[in-house]
Amino acid sequence: MLPEIDLRAAVVGELSYVAGRRLNAIMTLPISCYRTETRIVPTESGRMSVDFGVVTFPSATDKARKKGEVYLSGPPKMLIERLIATPLCQVSGLLVPRGDDLSTPR
């Protein structure tokens, strides 16, 4: 699977598919654009709280200059959280850092 080969490519693919944003807009996002949020959602048996990952796209990265938010759950949320936890992301401050090895920052 792609996450085992290149975690960054997996995250970029998920975000471009779900958010419909340009690759350049995704590649320039800082880590601070990601947050977690708990929401109560209706289910067949009532209501339950669900944790979402929220990626905020600033208006500066959108051609129409509109700010946008994308709510993620399940595997896409876990992929982003795995990527953010890597040393290269922590040092660079970017959601999708450049570099050869995610485990060793330069």
N, C-alpha and C positions, 0 to 999 in steps of 0.2 A: 504494500500500500504506500501511497505517496507520503504520509506523515513519517514513516520510517526512513524514507529516502531523503526528503527535504521538508522539514516542518514548516519553513517559511512559505514554500510553494503551496502547501496544503492550506495554510491560513489565507494566503492571497486568493487562491481559487475559491474557497468558501465565501470570503467577503465579497469578491466580485460577483459571484453567483447570487448570493442572498441580497446584497445591497444594490447591485446594479451600478456600481461605481467604477470609474476608470482606474486602471492599474496604478497610474502615477499618483492618484489621490490616496490610494491604499498604502503605497510604498513610503509616503511622507508622513504618515500618522505617528504622533508620539504615543508613548505608553499611557500618558495621562488621558487619552481619548477613550480608554476602556475603564468601565466600572461594572460592579455587580449590583443587582437590584432584585429584591424579593417582591413578588406580586401575588395577590390572591386571584386564582383563576377558577371559573366554574367547571365542574366535572359532572358526570352523570349521577354521581352519588352525593353531590353537594359542592363544597369548595375545598381547595387546597392551596397551600403556598408553594410557589415555584421560584427557584433562583434563575435569573437570567443574566447573561453577559450583555452589556450595552456598549456599542461602539458609536461614538459621536463623530460625525464628519463635519468639520468646520466649513462655513460658507466659502472660505478662501480656496478650498480645493474643488469646488463645484462650478461647472461652467455656468449654471443658472444662478450661482451665488446664493444657494439655499442650504441652510444647515439641515442635517439629517441625522437620525438615530436608527440603528439597526439592533433589534433584540435577538439574541442567540440563546439557544438552549441545547442540551445534549452534546453530541460530538463536536460541533463547531465551537461551542463555549469551552470545552475541554482543550481543544487544539490551541486556542488563543492563550489560555491560561498556562499551558505547557510552554508555549513560545515565550511569553512574558517572563517566566521563571528562569530562562536561560541567562547565563552570565553576559552574553553579548548584548541581549536586550537591556539588561539592567545597566550596563556601562554606557551604551549608546543612547538610551532613552527613546529609541524608536521601536514601534511595534514590529516592524519588519526590517531588522538591521542588515547592513551589507557586511560581507565577510565570508571567509571560507568555513569556519568551524564555530558552531553556536556555543560550544563548551569552553572555548578559550578566547577571552577578549584581548584585543591588541591595543 
